[in-house]
Amino acid sequence: MAAERVKAGFLEKRGEWNKAFKRRYFMLMYKQKSLAYAKTQEDSNAGNHQGRIDLGHASIKDLPRESKDFSDDNRAFQIWTPRRVYIVKAETGQEAKAWKDALKEAIEEGVNRQPNNEIPQGLTQHGFDANAAEATEEELLQQLKLNQDTAGPTHPNTAVCLHNLAYFYSKHGQLQKSEQLYTQALKYLIDALGAEHQEVAVCTGNYAVCLKRQGRYDEALQTFRKALELAERTWGPNDEKTSDILYNIYANFYAQGKFADARPYLVRSLEINRAGLGPNHPEVQQSEADLKDLDARIAQSRA
């Protein structure tokens, strides 16, 4: 039997709550139409992937010139799937072109596709992505309608599209509309996947952000804590997604002027990211600056 044809290497990928790019080791499996990613090459070789992008109905697009990630060397590009939009970036424009060509070739190869009413293995893990905000409302509505028509109105794929649209509305200040969609998405996800699923944790965390943006800090805190408990059980206490929720709890307390309450969450988030990303990563440096500001405010309040 012939070995599976693959392409592998490092690319940068957007995070889910934080918008910074993170370097990940990607493995493209042509026959499976699958693009898996891990923190390191060693993790990938051991099968310890953080997530997997199903390419069965995907398309590859260049970034529009108005995107903040656009550059003349075209190092960054988009991977569109029915569930979400990913933004990835190569070290050079030539490397990006090689990846785009490989991805397009894998997408176009004639292989059996997963039925639309089934959840392909690995598709739901780490399913949501902040890059939904890079799409237009019209594009997100089209993705939602496609999944409603093909997978059904309560299918997890549809719930992901509801989440992505809710995320978009939250980022653009349409908070009541966002809250309604988050509530609907959470119901469908819990019904289909169970309350202890990672996508439920992500959706719960982003729903809490929506509550925070409305100034409903007590409700947001309760919701963030639910997301944190679930993230610690599913991803683990030292995972970067757990760190993201901790950072959001810090921000929730900070917005209320509760600086001493905010500090333990920021410190723990910073410790996780230092260990996982290294001391020179932009997110780590930003959190260190946040901690200095926070300590100054705590000292001022006690003076």
Secondary structure, 3 states (H helix, E strand, C coil): CCCCCEEEEEEEEECCCCCCEEEEEEEEECCCCEEEEECCHHHHHCCCCCEEEECCCCEEEECCCCCCCCCCCCCEEEEECCCCEEEEECCCHHHHHHHHHHHHHHHHCCCCCCCCCCCCCCCCCCCCCHHHHHCCHHHHHHHHHHHHHHCCCCCHHHHHHHHHHHHHHHHCCCHHHHHHHHHHHHHHHHHHHCCCCHHHHHHHHHHHHHHHHCCCHHHHHHHHHHHHHHHHHHCCCCCHHHHHHHHHHHHHHHHCCCHHHHHHHHHHHHHHHHHHHCCCCHHHHHHHHHHHHHHHHHHHHHC
